[in-house]
């Protein structure tokens, strides 16, 4: 059993405390997990993914359904960040998963929760949907790979 799975199992087996009181064992399990993991391993920038690789990535839009309906990364599946755990069966473990929201803060919460459950393949799209658009969408890698003209 991997360390993150073991810590989560321990945390989930402990009785839940009242919201005002801290369950020190749960706090310790989360602290240990956070100390063990490298921050950068759960982040990815749009320019790190070549256009042809996006079709291999399972992309999750963690925003609400109305925002998703208005505009989203083509091919993305809408799983609101609060539903990431309840709908984790829809998220593959055998390929890279990129989760985004508008800026990256809500998707980071979903990624953190999934990583606690052993999903080592999930990543936050740094700067979210807005950053993806600003950097050129699927062409962000190509744009970043070319020298700016002077």
Secondary structure, 3 states (H helix, E strand, C coil): CCHHHHHHHHHHHCCCCCCCCCCHHHHHHHHHHHHHCCHHHHEECHHHCCHHHHHHCEEEECCCHHHHHHCCCCCCEECCHHHCCCCHHHCCCCCCEEEECCCCHHHHHHHHHHHHCCCCCEEEECCHHHHHHHCCHHHHHHHHHCCCCC
